[in-house]
Amino acid sequence: MSIDQHSFEVLGTRIDVVRKDIKNLHVGVYPPDGRVRVAAPRHLDDSAVRLAVVTRMGWIRRQRANFERQERQSQREYVTGES
């Protein structure tokens, strides 16, 4: 299975597109920075991928907002003599 990758911008959001030998389009938002990745079938053209992303933009924005609200683990401070 070969994979083609490229990216474009939709409504101010960078979208990484990975084209694979798959049946359906998948949209994912990944922590910690809310990176958006779309796995798309090879037979879909760019306009269909853009349309799918635009229709899911509300969900994408909600997911990115959730990542921003999540508390991050505080920086660990190591002290000598502790186990």
C-alpha positions in Angstrom: 0.0 0.0 0.0 1.5 3.3 -1.0 0.6 6.6 0.6 0.5 10.1 -0.8 0.6 13.1 1.5 -0.1 16.8 1.1 -1.7 19.6 3.0 -4.0 22.6 2.4 -5.7 25.2 4.4 -9.5 25.4 5.0 -11.0 28.4 6.9 -7.7 29.2 8.5 -6.9 25.6 9.6 -4.1 23.5 8.2 -5.3 20.1 7.0 -2.9 17.3 6.4 -4.3 14.9 3.8 -3.1 11.3 3.5 -4.4 9.4 0.5 -4.5 5.6 0.9 -6.2 2.5 -0.5 -9.2 2.8 1.9 -12.9 2.9 1.4 -14.1 5.8 3.5 -12.8 9.3 4.5 -11.6 9.7 8.1 -11.0 13.0 9.9 -8.9 13.1 13.1 -7.8 15.8 15.5 -4.7 15.0 17.5 -3.3 16.3 20.7 -1.5 18.2 22.0 -1.8 21.0 19.4 -5.0 20.0 17.7 -3.4 18.9 14.4 -6.0 17.9 11.8 -5.4 14.9 9.6 -7.7 13.5 6.9 -7.2 10.0 5.6 -8.9 9.9 2.2 -9.5 7.3 -0.5 -7.4 7.7 -3.6 -10.5 8.0 -5.8 -11.8 11.2 -4.1 -10.6 14.4 -5.7 -9.4 17.5 -3.7 -12.7 19.3 -4.0 -14.6 16.4 -2.4 -12.0 16.2 0.4 -12.3 20.0 1.0 -16.1 19.7 1.1 -16.0 16.9 3.6 -13.6 19.0 5.8 -15.8 22.1 5.6 -18.9 20.1 6.6 -17.0 18.8 9.7 -15.5 22.1 10.6 -17.8 22.6 13.6 -16.7 19.3 15.1 -13.0 20.0 14.3 -13.2 23.4 16.1 -14.9 21.8 19.2 -12.2 19.1 19.4 -9.4 21.7 19.1 -11.1 23.8 21.9 -11.3 20.7 24.1 -7.5 20.2 23.7 -6.9 23.8 24.6 -9.0 23.5 27.8 -7.3 20.3 29.0 -4.9 20.7 31.8 -1.3 19.8 30.9 0.8 17.7 33.3 3.0 20.1 35.2 6.8 20.0 34.6 8.4 17.5 37.0 11.1 18.8 39.3 13.7 16.2 40.3 15.3 16.7 43.7 18.5 14.8 44.7 18.0 12.3 47.4 14.4 11.5 46.5 13.5 8.0 45.3 
